[in-house]
Amino acid sequence: MRGIAVASLEPKKFMGDDGTIIRLYDDLIACGDEQHKLDGIHASVEDGSALESRVTLTRMLAVGLLAFVFKRKAEERNI
C-alpha cells in the first residue's frame, strides 16, 4: 500500500461472488491494487422492520399524512 497510512493493521475481509477479495480498513477500502479513502463516508445497516417503518419524502408527498398508516412493501436486498 504505497503512500497511504493505514490505521488498522488487520483489515476485515469480504469475498465477492466472483472471488474478488475486498479489504476494509478503518480509513480505506482496498480491492487488488485499487484503494479509496473513506474520509467523509457514513454507512449504516438497518434490519427489515426499521426499513419498513421509515417514511420517505416521496410517500409523504404522494399520500400526505396517510404515509404513516401504509406499510412499505417488503423487499429483500443484498449488498
MOPAC internal coordinates of N, CA, C and O (Angstrom, degrees):
PM7 1SCF
backbone

  N    0.0000 0     0.00 0     0.00 0    0    0    0
  C    1.4551 1     0.00 0     0.00 0    1    0    0
  C    1.5213 1   108.99 1     0.00 0    2    1    0
  O    1.2310 1   120.79 1   -84.77 1    3    2    1
  N    1.2774 1   116.09 1    95.23 1    3    2    1
  C    1.4586 1   121.68 1  -175.85 1    5    3    2
  C    1.5124 1   111.94 1   -80.07 1    6    5    3
  O    1.2310 1   120.20 1   -47.24 1    7    6    5
  N    1.3217 1   117.22 1   132.76 1    7    6    5
  C    1.4541 1   122.27 1   168.43 1    9    7    6
  C    1.5201 1   116.68 1    75.90 1   10    9    7
  O    1.2310 1   119.29 1   177.37 1   11   10    9
  N    1.3224 1   118.96 1    -2.63 1   11   10    9
  C    1.4547 1   120.21 1  -179.42 1   13   11   10
  C    1.5219 1   108.38 1  -122.58 1   14   13   11
  O    1.2310 1   120.99 1   -56.00 1   15   14   13
  N    1.3377 1   115.71 1   124.00 1   15   14   13
  C    1.4535 1   120.39 1   177.35 1   17   15   14
  C    1.5291 1   108.42 1   -79.37 1   18   17   15
  O    1.2310 1   120.46 1   -49.38 1   19   18   17
  N    1.3116 1   116.72 1   130.62 1   19   18   17
  C    1.4544 1   121.35 1  -178.36 1   21   19   18
  C    1.5205 1   108.91 1  -104.30 1   22   21   19
  O    1.2310 1   120.36 1   -55.69 1   23   22   21
  N    1.3617 1   116.92 1   124.31 1   23   22   21
  C    1.4477 1   121.84 1  -178.16 1   25   23   22
  C    1.5274 1   111.33 1   -73.83 1   26   25   23
  O    1.2310 1   120.32 1   139.50 1   27   26   25
  N    1.3127 1   116.99 1   -40.50 1   27   26   25
  C    1.4508 1   121.26 1  -178.56 1   29   27   26
  C    1.5275 1   108.67 1   -99.30 1   30   29   27
  O    1.2310 1   120.27 1   -54.24 1   31   30   29
  N    1.3211 1   117.09 1   125.76 1   31   30   29
  C    1.4503 1   119.42 1  -178.84 1   33   31   30
  C    1.5188 1   112.31 1   -77.69 1   34   33   31
  O    1.2310 1   119.66 1   146.66 1   35   34   33
  N    1.3195 1   118.25 1   -33.34 1   35   34   33
  C    1.4586 1   122.49 1   179.72 1   37   35   34
  C    1.5220 1   109.45 1  -107.25 1   38   37   35
  O    1.2310 1   120.03 1   -69.42 1   39   38   37
  N    1.3248 1   117.55 1   110.58 1   39   38   37
  C    1.4666 1   119.68 1  -179.48 1   41   39   38
  C    1.5245 1   111.45 1   -79.31 1   42   41   39
  O    1.2310 1   121.05 1   -20.09 1   43   42   41
  N    1.3223 1   115.59 1   159.91 1   43   42   41
  C    1.4609 1   121.27 1   167.40 1   45   43   42
  C    1.5237 1   104.88 1   -84.07 1   46   45   43
  O    1.2310 1   120.52 1   -45.72 1   47   46   45
  N    1.3131 1   116.62 1   134.28 1   47   46   45
  C    1.4596 1   120.28 1  -176.18 1   49   47   46
  C    1.5190 1   110.08 1  -113.51 1   50   49   47
  O    1.2310 1   121.42 1   -41.35 1   51   50   49
  N    1.3255 1   114.89 1   138.65 1   51   50   49
  C    1.4564 1   122.69 1   177.79 1   53   51   50
  C    1.5182 1   107.95 1  -129.04 1   54   53   51
  O    1.2310 1   120.56 1   -33.06 1   55   54   53
  N    1.3263 1   116.53 1   146.94 1   55   54   53
  C    1.4536 1   120.15 1   178.34 1   57   55   54
  C    1.5284 1   109.23 1  -118.00 1   58   57   55
  O    1.2310 1   121.07 1   -52.23 1   59   58   57
  N    1.3292 1   115.56 1   127.77 1   59   58   57
  C    1.4507 1   121.23 1   177.24 1   61   59   58
  C    1.5179 1   111.20 1   -75.20 1   62   61   59
  O    1.2310 1   120.65 1   -11.19 1   63   62   61
  N    1.3208 1   116.36 1   168.81 1   63   62   61
  C    1.4645 1   121.28 1   179.17 1   65   63   62
  C    1.5254 1   112.36 1   -59.08 1   66   65   63
  O    1.2310 1   120.89 1   151.88 1   67   66   65
  N    1.3267 1   115.90 1   -28.12 1   67   66   65
  C    1.4637 1   120.14 1  -179.33 1   69   67   66
  C    1.5302 1   112.89 1   -90.09 1   70   69   67
  O    1.2310 1   120.30 1  -174.65 1   71   70   69
  N    1.3358 1   117.03 1     5.35 1   71   70   69
  C    1.4566 1   121.11 1   178.52 1   73   71   70
  C    1.5174 1   114.28 1    91.91 1   74   73   71
  O    1.2310 1   119.92 1   178.25 1   75   74   73
  N    1.3335 1   117.75 1    -1.75 1   75   74   73
  C    1.4556 1   122.08 1   178.52 1   77   75   74
  C    1.5226 1   109.82 1   -66.04 1   78   77   75
  O    1.2310 1   120.25 1   -47.97 1   79   78   77
  N    1.3189 1   117.14 1   132.03 1   79   78   77
  C    1.4621 1   121.22 1   179.16 1   81   79   78
  C    1.5248 1   109.17 1   -98.64 1   82   81   79
  O    1.2310 1   121.16 1   -53.82 1   83   82   81
  N    1.3238 1   115.38 1   126.18 1   83   82   81
  C    1.4619 1   122.69 1   178.52 1   85   83   82
  C    1.5234 1   107.32 1  -110.94 1   86   85   83
  O    1.2310 1   120.75 1   -51.35 1   87   86   85
  N    1.3358 1   116.17 1   128.65 1   87   86   85
  C    1.4651 1   121.67 1   179.88 1   89   87   86
  C    1.5251 1   108.91 1  -108.74 1   90   89   87
  O    1.2310 1   120.80 1   -52.01 1   91   90   89
  N    1.3405 1   116.07 1   127.99 1   91   90   89
  C    1.4534 1   121.36 1  -179.48 1   93   91   90
  C    1.5158 1   109.46 1  -113.87 1   94   93   91
  O    1.2310 1   121.04 1   -64.41 1   95   94   93
  N    1.3321 1   115.61 1   115.59 1   95   94   93
  C    1.4581 1   123.15 1   176.47 1   97   95   94
  C    1.5296 1   108.49 1  -100.13 1   98   97   95
  O    1.2310 1   120.24 1    -3.35 1   99   98   97
  N    1.3242 1   117.15 1   176.65 1   99   98   97
  C    1.4623 1   121.07 1   178.30 1  101   99   98
  C    1.5250 1   112.06 1   -61.71 1  102  101   99
  O    1.2310 1   120.10 1   145.76 1  103  102  101
  N    1.3340 1   117.42 1   -34.24 1  103  102  101
  C    1.4594 1   120.10 1  -172.09 1  105  103  102
  C    1.5283 1   114.59 1  -124.43 1  106  105  103
  O    1.2310 1   119.60 1  -176.74 1  107  106  105
  N    1.3462 1   118.38 1     3.26 1  107  106  105
  C    1.4612 1   119.83 1   177.47 1  109  107  106
  C    1.5149 1   110.55 1  -157.23 1  110  109  107
  O    1.2310 1   121.64 1   -16.21 1  111  110  109
  N    1.3289 1   114.47 1   163.79 1  111  110  109
  C    1.4593 1   122.16 1   175.29 1  113  111  110
  C    1.5205 1   107.19 1  -122.35 1  114  113  111
  O    1.2310 1   120.37 1   -41.07 1  115  114  113
  N    1.3319 1   116.90 1   138.93 1  115  114  113
  C    1.4524 1   120.51 1  -175.38 1  117  115  114
  C    1.5231 1   110.16 1  -135.50 1  118  117  115
  O    1.2310 1   121.51 1   -36.37 1  119  118  117
  N    1.3270 1   114.71 1   143.63 1  119  118  117
  C    1.4581 1   122.06 1   176.48 1  121  119  118
  C    1.5246 1   106.55 1  -145.35 1  122  121  119
  O    1.2310 1   120.39 1   -66.81 1  123  122  121
  N    1.3242 1   116.86 1   113.19 1  123  122  121
  C    1.4608 1   120.54 1  -175.68 1  125  123  122
  C    1.5188 1   109.44 1    63.05 1  126  125  123
  O    1.2310 1   120.29 1    51.69 1  127  126  125
  N    1.3321 1   117.06 1  -128.31 1  127  126  125
  C    1.4625 1   121.64 1   179.05 1  129  127  126
  C    1.5290 1   112.66 1   -89.08 1  130  129  127
  O    1.2310 1   120.09 1   174.46 1  131  130  129
  N    1.3259 1   117.43 1    -5.54 1  131  130  129
  C    1.4639 1   121.78 1  -176.09 1  133  131  130
  C    1.5271 1   110.43 1   -91.15 1  134  133  131
  O    1.2310 1   120.52 1   -44.36 1  135  134  133
  N    1.3591 1   116.62 1   135.64 1  135  134  133
  C    1.4615 1   122.67 1   179.32 1  137  135  134
  C    1.5198 1   109.76 1  -136.98 1  138  137  135
  O    1.2310 1   120.79 1   -35.51 1  139  138  137
  N    1.3260 1   116.09 1   144.49 1  139  138  137
  C    1.4613 1   121.19 1   177.51 1  141  139  138
  C    1.5175 1   109.22 1  -137.75 1  142  141  139
  O    1.2310 1   120.60 1   -48.93 1  143  142  141
  N    1.3364 1   116.47 1   131.07 1  143  142  141
  C    1.4637 1   121.18 1   176.50 1  145  143  142
  C    1.5196 1   110.34 1   -68.80 1  146  145  143
  O    1.2310 1   120.60 1   -28.01 1  147  146  145
  N    1.3199 1   116.46 1   151.99 1  147  146  145
  C    1.4536 1   122.13 1  -179.20 1  149  147  146
  C    1.5195 1   112.52 1  -108.32 1  150  149  147
  O    1.2310 1   119.92 1  -156.49 1  151  150  149
  N    1.3235 1   117.75 1    23.51 1  151  150  149
  C    1.4656 1   121.46 1   177.96 1  153  151  150
  C    1.5214 1   109.84 1   -62.12 1  154  153  151
  O    1.2310 1   120.02 1   -52.71 1  155  154  153
  N    1.3226 1   117.56 1   127.29 1  155  154  153
  C    1.4516 1   121.73 1   177.19 1  157  155  154
  C    1.5148 1   114.61 1    78.88 1  158  157  155
  O    1.2310 1   119.72 1  -173.44 1  159  158  157
  N    1.3278 1   118.14 1     6.56 1  159  158  157
  C    1.4666 1   121.99 1  -179.79 1  161  159  158
  C    1.5172 1   109.07 1   -93.96 1  162  161  159
  O    1.2310 1   120.80 1   -45.37 1  163  162  161
  N    1.3332 1   116.08 1   134.63 1  163  162  161
  C    1.4653 1   121.82 1   175.43 1  165  163  162
  C    1.5197 1   107.91 1  -131.33 1  166  165  163
  O    1.2310 1   120.50 1   -50.52 1  167  166  165
  N    1.3118 1   116.64 1   129.48 1  167  166  165
  C    1.4660 1   120.97 1   178.37 1  169  167  166
  C    1.5179 1   108.82 1  -134.20 1  170  169  167
  O    1.2310 1   120.76 1   -32.07 1  171  170  169
  N    1.3188 1   116.15 1   147.93 1  171  170  169
  C    1.4573 1   120.25 1   176.67 1  173  171  170
  C    1.5177 1   109.32 1  -142.70 1  174  173  171
  O    1.2310 1   121.33 1   -21.99 1  175  174  173
  N    1.3121 1   115.06 1   158.01 1  175  174  173
  C    1.4515 1   121.90 1   179.13 1  177  175  174
  C    1.5195 1   107.59 1  -121.05 1  178  177  175
  O    1.2310 1   120.99 1   -49.58 1  179  178  177
  N    1.3329 1   115.71 1   130.42 1  179  178  177
  C    1.4615 1   120.17 1   179.17 1  181  179  178
  C    1.5150 1   109.15 1  -116.82 1  182  181  179
  O    1.2310 1   121.19 1   -32.41 1  183  182  181
  N    1.3224 1   115.33 1   147.59 1  183  182  181
  C    1.4587 1   117.79 1   173.87 1  185  183  182
  C    1.5319 1   109.03 1   -80.47 1  186  185  183
  O    1.2310 1   120.28 1    -8.90 1  187  186  185
  N    1.3134 1   117.07 1   171.10 1  187  186  185
  C    1.4572 1   121.64 1  -174.42 1  189  187  186
  C    1.5130 1   114.23 1   -59.91 1  190  189  187
  O    1.2310 1   119.72 1   141.01 1  191  190  189
  N    1.3424 1   118.14 1   -38.99 1  191  190  189
  C    1.4646 1   119.98 1  -177.27 1  193  191  190
  C    1.5252 1   111.52 1   -67.44 1  194  193  191
  O    1.2310 1   119.79 1   142.97 1  195  194  193
  N    1.3212 1   118.01 1   -37.03 1  195  194  193
  C    1.4674 1   120.65 1   178.01 1  197  195  194
  C    1.5202 1   110.51 1   -67.44 1  198  197  195
  O    1.2310 1   120.38 1   141.15 1  199  198  197
  N    1.3028 1   116.89 1   -38.85 1  199  198  197
  C    1.4609 1   121.66 1   179.52 1  201  199  198
  C    1.5224 1   111.24 1   -67.10 1  202  201  199
  O    1.2310 1   120.17 1   138.43 1  203  202  201
  N    1.3373 1   117.29 1   -41.57 1  203  202  201
  C    1.4638 1   121.19 1   180.00 1  205  203  202
  C    1.5215 1   111.92 1   -66.50 1  206  205  203
  O    1.2310 1   120.03 1   146.13 1  207  206  205
  N    1.3302 1   117.54 1   -33.87 1  207  206  205
  C    1.4638 1   120.45 1  -174.75 1  209  207  206
  C    1.5280 1   113.25 1   -84.05 1  210  209  207
  O    1.2310 1   119.72 1   164.87 1  211  210  209
  N    1.3352 1   118.14 1   -15.13 1  211  210  209
  C    1.4599 1   120.87 1  -177.77 1  213  211  210
  C    1.5349 1   110.33 1   -72.59 1  214  213  211
  O    1.2310 1   120.61 1   -48.48 1  215  214  213
  N    1.3094 1   116.44 1   131.52 1  215  214  213
  C    1.4670 1   121.82 1   179.52 1  217  215  214
  C    1.5248 1   108.38 1   -96.31 1  218  217  215
  O    1.2310 1   120.55 1   -52.73 1  219  218  217
  N    1.3381 1   116.55 1   127.27 1  219  218  217
  C    1.4574 1   120.26 1  -179.36 1  221  219  218
  C    1.5249 1   110.70 1   -95.73 1  222  221  219
  O    1.2310 1   121.31 1   -20.71 1  223  222  221
  N    1.2995 1   115.10 1   159.29 1  223  222  221
  C    1.4594 1   121.01 1   178.82 1  225  223  222
  C    1.5280 1   110.78 1   -61.28 1  226  225  223
  O    1.2310 1   120.21 1   142.83 1  227  226  225
  N    1.3213 1   117.20 1   -37.17 1  227  226  225
  C    1.4630 1   120.86 1   179.74 1  229  227  226
  C    1.5279 1   111.03 1   -61.08 1  230  229  227
  O    1.2310 1   120.68 1   133.27 1  231  230  229
  N    1.3413 1   116.30 1   -46.73 1  231  230  229
  C    1.4702 1   118.83 1   178.37 1  233  231  230
  C    1.5170 1   110.87 1   -65.38 1  234  233  231
  O    1.2310 1   120.01 1   142.42 1  235  234  233
  N    1.3294 1   117.59 1   -37.58 1  235  234  233
  C    1.4546 1   122.03 1   179.60 1  237  235  234
  C    1.5291 1   110.25 1   -62.08 1  238  237  235
  O    1.2310 1   120.10 1   137.06 1  239  238  237
  N    1.3349 1   117.42 1   -42.94 1  239  238  237
  C    1.4587 1   121.13 1   178.89 1  241  239  238
  C    1.5286 1   111.67 1   -68.97 1  242  241  239
  O    1.2310 1   120.24 1   145.81 1  243  242  241
  N    1.3297 1   117.15 1   -34.19 1  243  242  241
  C    1.4590 1   121.04 1  -176.46 1  245  243  242
  C    1.5265 1   113.02 1   -74.18 1  246  245  243
  O    1.2310 1   120.43 1   136.37 1  247  246  245
  N    1.3305 1   116.79 1   -43.63 1  247  246  245
  C    1.4685 1   118.85 1  -173.66 1  249  247  246
  C    1.5264 1   113.75 1  -123.23 1  250  249  247
  O    1.2310 1   120.12 1  -176.05 1  251  250  249
  N    1.3180 1   117.38 1     3.95 1  251  250  249
  C    1.4650 1   120.14 1   177.49 1  253  251  250
  C    1.5197 1   111.74 1    69.04 1  254  253  251
  O    1.2310 1   120.73 1    38.14 1  255  254  253
  N    1.3257 1   116.21 1  -141.86 1  255  254  253
  C    1.4645 1   120.75 1  -176.88 1  257  255  254
  C    1.5291 1   112.83 1   -67.02 1  258  257  255
  O    1.2310 1   120.29 1   163.15 1  259  258  257
  N    1.3245 1   117.05 1   -16.85 1  259  258  257
  C    1.4626 1   119.59 1   177.02 1  261  259  258
  C    1.5362 1   112.00 1   -67.43 1  262  261  259
  O    1.2310 1   119.98 1   168.36 1  263  262  261
  N    1.3252 1   117.64 1   -11.64 1  263  262  261
  C    1.4635 1   121.71 1   177.41 1  265  263  262
  C    1.5248 1   110.86 1   -59.76 1  266  265  263
  O    1.2310 1   120.30 1   151.77 1  267  266  265
  N    1.3328 1   117.03 1   -28.23 1  267  266  265
  C    1.4615 1   120.26 1   179.30 1  269  267  266
  C    1.5261 1   111.44 1   -75.33 1  270  269  267
  O    1.2310 1   120.26 1   160.86 1  271  270  269
  N    1.3241 1   117.11 1   -19.14 1  271  270  269
  C    1.4638 1   121.83 1  -177.89 1  273  271  270
  C    1.5214 1   111.29 1   -87.29 1  274  273  271
  O    1.2310 1   120.38 1   136.37 1  275  274  273
  N    1.3441 1   116.87 1   -43.63 1  275  274  273
  C    1.4545 1   121.23 1  -175.51 1  277  275  274
  C    1.5209 1   110.68 1   -76.05 1  278  277  275
  O    1.2310 1   120.95 1   -46.20 1  279  278  277
  N    1.3311 1   115.79 1   133.80 1  279  278  277
  C    1.4622 1   121.19 1   176.46 1  281  279  278
  C    1.5198 1   109.45 1   -79.93 1  282  281  279
  O    1.2310 1   120.80 1   -33.41 1  283  282  281
  N    1.3028 1   116.08 1   146.59 1  283  282  281
  C    1.4600 1   121.28 1   175.44 1  285  283  282
  C    1.5183 1   108.78 1   -73.92 1  286  285  283
  O    1.2310 1   120.90 1   -36.84 1  287  286  285
  N    1.3166 1   115.89 1   143.16 1  287  286  285
  C    1.4558 1   121.14 1   177.34 1  289  287  286
  C    1.5220 1   109.17 1   -64.73 1  290  289  287
  O    1.2310 1   120.43 1   -51.36 1  291  290  289
  N    1.3196 1   116.78 1   128.64 1  291  290  289
  C    1.4639 1   121.63 1  -176.85 1  293  291  290
  C    1.5253 1   110.12 1   -71.11 1  294  293  291
  O    1.2310 1   120.70 1   -46.96 1  295  294  293
  N    1.3267 1   116.28 1   133.04 1  295  294  293
  C    1.4593 1   123.07 1   176.48 1  297  295  294
  C    1.5087 1   108.64 1  -131.07 1  298  297  295
  O    1.2310 1   121.06 1   -27.56 1  299  298  297
  N    1.3065 1   115.58 1   152.44 1  299  298  297
  C    1.4520 1   119.20 1   174.19 1  301  299  298
  C    1.5135 1   107.29 1  -113.68 1  302  301  299
  O    1.2310 1   120.69 1   -54.66 1  303  302  301
  N    1.3255 1   116.29 1   125.34 1  303  302  301
  C    1.4686 1   120.94 1   179.82 1  305  303  302
  C    1.5070 1   109.60 1  -126.78 1  306  305  303
  O    1.2310 1   121.49 1   -40.96 1  307  306  305
  N    1.2861 1   114.75 1   139.04 1  307  306  305
  C    1.4657 1   121.13 1   175.97 1  309  307  306
  C    1.5090 1   108.56 1  -112.86 1  310  309  307
  O    1.2310 1   120.84 1   -38.83 1  311  310  309
  N    1.3145 1   116.00 1   141.17 1  311  310  309
  C    1.4556 1   120.25 1   179.36 1  313  311  310
  C    1.5070 1   108.66 1   -97.84 1  314  313  311
  O    1.2310 1   120.10 1   180.00 1  315  314  313

